[in-house]
Amino acid sequence: MPPSSRRGRGVTVGRAGNWAAAVLALGLALTGCGGSADVAPKPPAAPPGSDPVAWAGAFCGGLGEVIGGVSAMVKAQPSPQGQKDGLLEFSDIAQRAFASTAQKLQQLGPPRITDGKQVQDTAVGFFSNASQTVGGQRTKLAGLDANDPDFVNKASHLAGPDLGAASTQMHQLTSNKELAPAFRTAPQCQQLSSATAGPR
């Protein structure tokens, strides 16, 4: 369980905060992205597309915004209503960040690497689907009554989607040898790595 879960209160960043924990796990996967000593061989010819550093920056920036939203839950009041408000605020932040990142990546176009179109489709698909999923979870959460004695249990069942497959896809993407230098260089990725690594 990530440190933020241990610091949280009740269901907020515990059981019902699993959505945030899953997203945080994706961010944690990036802390070592591009960290291999292997140097990617130079491709014979650079295919057309966007600057890989700008593309990686948009990618990391989106995850950074989502992870930053965890603070909304950590700061939430310990009451059921406070917990609900914290989760709703996180959902709003996450949904906006996911949708915005998908749009930014589409505007940039595929990164200028081999199989850039496939990488682009994977990333845009992830962020678009995540935005829709969070929106659906938010609607269900908003419909729960914080005064219901069973609120905590019901909220815990809105823990979020299974991001296992998405996590695998993201790991493959962030470990792409041609993108590794961009993930190391982009300021947003460096900030994300520092944020998810936490204090030493």
Residue pairs with C-beta under 8 A, 6 or more apart in sequence:
1 21
2 21
2 24
2 25
2 28
3 198
4 13
4 20
4 24
4 70
4 73
4 74
5 13
5 14
5 17
5 21
7 13
7 74
8 14
8 17
8 73
8 74
9 76
9 78
9 83
10 78
10 83
10 152
11 17
11 83
11 152
11 155
11 156
12 73
12 74
12 76
12 82
12 83
12 86
12 87
13 20
13 21
13 70
13 73
13 74
15 152
15 155
15 156
15 159
16 83
16 87
16 152
16 155
16 156
16 158
16 159
17 70
17 73
17 87
17 90
17 159
18 159
18 160
19 90
19 91
19 94
19 134
19 137
19 159
19 160
19 161
20 66
20 67
20 69
20 70
20 73
20 90
20 94
22 160
22 161
22 163
22 167
23 63
23 66
23 67
23 94
23 130
23 163
24 67
24 70
24 196
25 163
25 167
26 63
26 163
26 166
26 167
26 170
27 63
27 64
27 66
27 67
27 192
27 195
27 196
28 196
29 167
29 170
29 171
29 174
30 60
30 63
30 174
30 183
30 189
30 192
30 193
30 196
31 192
31 193
31 196
31 197
32 193
33 174
33 175
33 180
33 183
33 184
33 189
33 193
34 174
34 179
34 180
34 181
34 182
34 183
34 184
34 189
35 184
36 175
36 180
38 177
38 180
40 177
40 178
40 180
40 181
41 177
43 113
43 114
43 178
46 112
47 112
47 113
47 114
47 116
48 112
49 109
49 110
49 111
49 112
49 113
49 116
50 108
50 109
50 110
50 111
50 112
51 108
51 111
51 112
52 111
52 112
52 113
52 178
52 179
52 181
52 182
53 182
53 185
53 186
54 108
54 186
55 105
55 108
55 110
55 111
55 179
55 182
56 111
56 179
56 182
56 183
56 185
56 186
56 188
56 189
57 186
57 187
57 188
57 189
58 101
58 104
58 105
58 108
58 188
59 101
59 105
59 123
59 188
59 189
60 183
60 186
60 188
60 189
60 191
60 192
61 101
61 104
61 188
61 192
62 97
62 98
62 100
62 101
62 102
62 104
62 127
63 101
63 192
64 188
64 191
64 192
64 195
65 93
65 96
65 97
65 100
65 101
66 93
66 94
66 97
66 98
67 192
67 195
67 196
68 93
68 195
69 89
69 90
69 93
69 94
69 97
70 90
72 86
72 89
72 90
72 93
73 83
73 86
73 87
73 89
73 90
74 86
75 86
76 82
76 83
76 85
76 86
76 87
76 89
77 83
77 85
77 86
79 146
80 146
80 147
80 151
80 152
81 146
81 147
83 146
83 152
83 155
84 141
84 144
84 146
84 151
84 155
87 141
87 155
88 138
88 141
88 142
91 134
91 135
91 137
91 138
91 141
92 138
94 130
94 134
95 131
95 134
95 135
95 138
98 127
98 128
98 130
98 131
98 134
99 127
99 128
99 131
101 127
102 124
102 127
102 128
102 131
105 120
105 123
105 124
105 127
106 124
109 120
110 116
110 117
110 119
110 120
111 119
111 120
111 179
111 182
113 119
113 176
113 178
113 179
114 178
119 173
119 176
119 179
122 169
122 172
122 173
123 173
126 166
126 169
126 170
129 166
130 161
130 166
133 160
133 161
134 160
137 158
137 160
137 161
140 158
141 155
141 158
144 151
144 154
144 155
144 158
145 151
148 154
173 179
174 183
182 189
183 189
184 190
